[in-house]
Amino acid sequence: MEHLKERILSEGKNLGGGILKIDSVINHQVDATLMLEAGAEFARRFADTHPTRILTAEVSGIIPAMATAYALGLPLVYARKHKPITMQEPVFVEFAPSHTKGGEVSLMVSPEFLSAVDRVLIIDDFLATGKTIDAMARIVQDAGAVLVGVGTLVEKSFEGGRAALQGWDVPIESLIIIDEMRDDGQIVIRE
């Protein structure tokens, strides 16, 4: 994913406190071609896990998850942060702290779209502390489904998310791994 790496290095902004702004690529404006490439790469890396459904959290995870779902020919389910009136009880609900929102968010999935017959691949934009992905994994577990893997566009290795997710014993694939975000604004990407 050399193109993604180049975009992060040329357009990404280190805002301090571990926050990486890549709004021109995924979090505000979307580079659709790049996201379709990322989806194809996730599909290649996770094809052997035989997922039946892709799961992500709204909002920023939807784009890479949609591209992956498209490449694999699978449905995409996204965990809602606010319960719409159309979502009937009971629902699967877990909570996770939000680094960028500065508080805790709820993640909700209807049992209508996630059940014990599913093999679930979680795709998200970032792996930082791993708490949002862990909450989604708990939803998969609550549904009686099988978690088969986790894929992220960008992993910030210095925040320990990969280690926090090791208990799930599934493959974790990140297209870009950032090892350091320096005080001088430099972003250090693993080769």
Summary of the structure (lengths in Angstrom):
residues: 191
radius of gyration: 15.8
end to end distance: 11.0
largest distance: 48.8
contacts: 633
relative contact order: 0.18
helix: 37%
strand: 32%
